[in-house]
Amino acid sequence: MASRIIEDHHGAAGAWAKRCYFAARAAMEAMLRPSGLGSTQWYILHQLVHHGPTMQRDLGRLLQIERSTLTVIVRALVRKGWVEQVIDEADQRRKLLRMTVTGMELWDTLPELSTVINETAFGGVSDADIEAAVRVLRLATERLDAFTKRERVP
């Protein structure tokens, strides 16, 4: 009954977007579990592999992770030997993160998550349908982001 209520209202698109996100996240977690990685750890490694060394505070903004949460996750990656944290000599509050050799070796063993998830979720769906879904979700996201910025209390 509850799912019928959701589908009968304007929130259906948002509800399905959320369900799709959670399903993709669960698939991602299942594929990463054997390697001892969580999805947020994977996103950090992905950033470092594809964009090179990154300041820790910039990662928080990029991935929309609170500073305290990011600190705990980075500490785990450093402890596992996958990431190196280098203190900036000019400002010891700033920390540069970069992949280690061990981290790169781990990365090379991981499945291509985006490929597997996208093929599983969207295989056989027409390009036109995918483009329409992307257009609608992008527009909705932009509108909600703008709304959030307008409604913030100083």
C-alpha positions in Angstrom: 0.0 0.0 0.0 2.8 2.5 0.9 4.5 2.1 -2.5 1.2 2.7 -4.2 0.8 6.0 -2.3 4.3 7.1 -3.4 3.6 6.3 -7.0 0.3 8.2 -6.9 1.9 11.5 -5.9 4.3 13.9 -7.5 7.1 12.6 -5.3 7.3 9.4 -7.4 10.2 10.6 -9.5 12.1 11.7 -6.4 11.2 8.5 -4.6 12.5 6.4 -7.5 15.7 8.5 -7.8 16.3 7.8 -4.1 15.6 4.1 -4.4 17.9 3.8 -7.4 20.6 5.6 -5.5 20.3 3.2 -2.6 20.2 0.2 -4.8 23.4 1.4 -6.6 25.0 2.1 -3.3 24.2 -1.4 -2.1 25.6 -2.9 -5.3 28.7 -0.8 -4.9 29.2 -1.9 -1.2 28.7 -5.5 -2.1 31.4 -5.3 -4.8 33.8 -3.5 -2.5 33.3 -5.6 0.6 35.8 -8.3 -0.4 38.5 -5.6 -0.7 37.8 -4.1 2.7 36.6 -0.8 1.2 33.5 1.2 1.8 31.9 3.4 -0.8 33.2 6.7 0.6 36.7 5.3 0.8 36.3 4.2 -2.9 35.3 7.8 -3.9 38.4 9.2 -2.2 40.6 6.7 -3.9 38.8 7.4 -7.2 39.6 11.1 -6.8 43.2 10.5 -6.0 43.7 8.0 -8.9 42.0 10.1 -11.5 42.9 13.6 -10.4 46.1 13.2 -8.5 47.1 14.4 -5.1 44.4 16.4 -3.5 44.2 18.6 -0.4 42.1 16.9 2.3 39.8 19.9 2.8 39.1 20.0 -0.9 38.0 16.4 -0.8 35.4 17.3 1.8 33.9 19.9 -0.4 34.1 17.7 -3.6 32.5 14.7 -1.9 30.2 16.7 0.4 31.6 15.0 3.5 31.8 16.6 6.9 35.3 17.4 8.1 35.2 15.1 11.1 33.8 12.2 9.0 36.5 12.7 6.4 39.2 12.7 9.0 38.1 9.3 10.3 37.9 7.9 6.8 41.3 9.2 5.7 42.9 8.0 8.9 41.6 4.4 8.0 43.0 4.7 4.4 46.4 5.9 5.8 46.4 3.1 8.4 45.7 0.5 5.7 48.7 1.9 3.7 46.6 2.9 0.7 46.9 6.7 1.1 49.7 8.9 2.2 48.9 12.1 4.1 51.6 14.8 3.8 51.5 17.9 6.1 52.0 21.2 4.3 55.2 22.8 5.5 53.8 26.3 5.2 50.6 25.6 7.0 50.5 22.4 9.1 46.7 22.5 9.2 46.7 21.7 5.5 47.1 18.0 4.5 47.8 16.7 1.0 46.5 13.2 0.2 48.1 11.0 -2.4 47.9 7.3 -3.4 50.7 5.0 -2.2 52.1 2.1 -4.3 50.0 -0.3 -2.2 46.9 1.8 -2.8 47.5 1.8 -6.6 48.0 -2.0 -6.5 44.7 -2.3 -4.6 43.0 0.0 -7.1 44.1 -2.1 -10.0 42.3 -5.1 -8.5 39.0 -3.4 -8.0 36.1 -4.0 -10.4 35.1 -1.1 -12.7 32.2 -0.1 -10.5 30.6 2.6 -12.7 30.7 0.2 -15.7 29.1 -2.7 -13.8 26.5 -0.6 -12.1 25.6 1.4 -15.3 25.4 -1.8 -17.4 23.3 -3.6 -14.8 20.9 -0.6 -14.2 20.7 0.8 -17.8 21.6 -2.0 -20.1 18.9 -2.2 -22.8 17.5 1.2 -22.0 17.4 3.5 -25.0 19.8 6.4 -25.2 16.8 8.7 -25.6 15.3 7.4 -22.3 18.6 7.8 -20.5 19.1 11.3 -21.8 15.5 12.3 -20.7 16.1 10.9 -17.2 19.4 12.8 -16.9 17.7 16.0 -18.1 14.9 15.7 -15.6 17.1 14.8 -12.7 19.7 17.5 -13.5 16.9 20.1 -13.6 15.4 18.9 -10.4 18.8 18.9 -8.7 19.6 22.4 -9.9 16.2 23.7 -8.7 16.6 22.1 -5.3 20.2 23.4 -4.9 18.9 26.9 -5.8 16.1 26.6 -3.3 18.4 25.5 -0.6 20.7 28.4 -1.2 17.8 30.9 -1.1 16.3 29.4 2.1 19.5 29.3 4.1 19.4 31.2 7.4 22.5 33.3 7.9 
